[in-house]
Amino acid sequence: MSGYKLFESEYKFMEVVWKHAPVNSTKLVLLCSEILGWKKSTTYTVLRKLCERGLLKNENATVKYLVGKEEIQIQESKELLEKSFEGSLPMFLAAFLKEETLSEQEAMELKRIIDESRKEKGE
C-alpha cells in the first residue's frame, strides 16, 4: 500500500473527489478553484498524478476514486503508529491522553469499538 502515501495537498484534493465523485472533470476544476484556490493546471496535474498512482480514474471526463478515504486513513494511522509509537496502540493512547481528557461518551465509544473489533476477530 506504500503507493497510496499522500501529501497534504493531494489528501485535500482527494477529499474533494470523495465528496463529489463521480464528478465531471470540468466541475472538479471549478470545485478545486473554489475550495482549494487552485488553478486549472494544478488540478489537472494532481489529477493525472493520482490517476497514474491508481487512486483515481478519469474516463470520459468523469473522475472516480479507486481508493476510498477509509483505506487511506487506515494506512496513514498504521504508519503513524509504526513511526512514532513502535506499532503500539496502547503507547499512542497513553501519549494522547496525557494532554487530552476523554468524555464519558468518548470512553464508551472507544470501548464499543474495541469490543466490536475483538468479536470480529473471534476473541
C-alpha positions in Angstrom: 0.0 0.0 0.0 3.0 2.3 0.0 1.9 3.8 -3.3 -1.1 5.5 -1.5 1.1 7.8 0.6 -0.4 11.3 0.1 1.0 14.7 0.5 -1.3 17.1 2.4 -2.4 18.9 -0.9 -3.1 15.5 -2.5 -5.2 14.5 0.5 -7.2 17.7 0.3 -7.8 17.1 -3.4 -8.9 13.5 -2.7 -11.4 14.9 -0.1 -13.0 17.0 -2.8 -13.2 13.9 -5.1 -14.5 11.7 -2.3 -17.2 14.2 -1.5 -18.3 14.8 -5.1 -17.5 11.6 -7.1 -18.3 10.7 -9.7 -17.6 14.2 -10.9 -17.1 15.8 -14.3 -13.5 16.9 -14.7 -14.6 20.5 -15.6 -16.7 20.7 -12.5 -13.8 19.3 -10.5 -11.6 22.2 -11.7 -14.3 24.7 -10.5 -14.6 22.9 -7.2 -10.8 23.0 -6.7 -10.7 26.6 -7.6 -13.4 27.4 -5.0 -12.3 25.1 -2.2 -8.5 24.9 -2.6 -7.8 28.1 -4.6 -6.1 26.1 -7.3 -5.6 27.0 -11.0 -6.9 24.6 -13.7 -3.3 23.5 -14.5 -2.7 22.5 -10.8 -5.9 20.5 -10.7 -5.1 18.6 -13.9 -1.5 17.9 -12.8 -2.6 16.4 -9.5 -5.4 14.5 -11.1 -3.0 13.0 -13.6 -0.5 12.0 -10.9 -3.2 10.4 -8.8 -4.6 8.5 -11.8 -1.1 7.2 -12.6 -0.7 6.0 -9.0 -4.0 4.1 -9.2 -6.0 6.2 -6.7 -8.3 7.9 -9.2 -9.7 7.1 -12.7 -10.6 9.8 -15.2 -12.6 8.3 -18.0 -14.8 10.2 -20.5 -14.2 13.4 -18.4 -15.6 11.7 -15.3 -13.4 11.4 -12.3 -14.0 8.4 -9.9 -12.0 7.3 -6.9 -10.5 3.8 -6.8 -9.2 4.0 -3.2 -11.6 5.2 -0.5 -11.0 7.6 2.3 -11.1 4.9 5.0 -8.4 2.8 3.2 -6.1 5.9 3.2 -6.9 6.7 6.8 -6.1 3.1 7.9 -2.7 3.1 6.1 -1.8 6.5 7.5 -2.8 5.5 11.0 -0.6 2.4 10.8 2.3 4.4 9.5 2.0 6.9 12.4 1.9 4.0 15.0 4.9 2.3 13.4 6.9 5.6 13.1 6.2 7.2 16.4 4.9 4.5 18.8 6.8 1.3 17.8 3.5 0.0 16.4 1.8 0.1 19.8 -1.7 1.4 20.0 -1.6 1.5 23.9 1.6 3.7 23.7 -0.2 6.0 21.3 -3.3 6.3 23.6 -1.2 6.8 26.7 0.7 9.7 25.0 -2.5 11.2 23.6 -4.3 11.0 26.9 -1.5 12.8 28.7 -2.8 16.0 27.1 -6.5 15.2 26.5 -9.4 14.2 28.7 -12.0 11.8 27.3 -15.6 12.5 28.0 -17.7 9.6 29.3 -19.3 9.3 25.8 -15.9 9.1 24.1 -14.7 6.5 26.6 -17.8 4.4 25.9 -17.4 4.8 22.1 -13.8 3.5 22.4 -14.9 0.6 24.5 -17.6 -0.3 21.9 -15.0 -0.1 19.1 -12.6 -2.4 20.9 -15.4 -4.8 21.8 -16.6 -5.0 18.2 -13.1 -5.5 16.9 -12.5 -8.3 19.3 -15.8 -10.0 18.4 -14.9 -9.8 14.6 -11.6 -11.5 15.3 -13.3 -14.2 17.4 -11.6 -13.2 20.7 
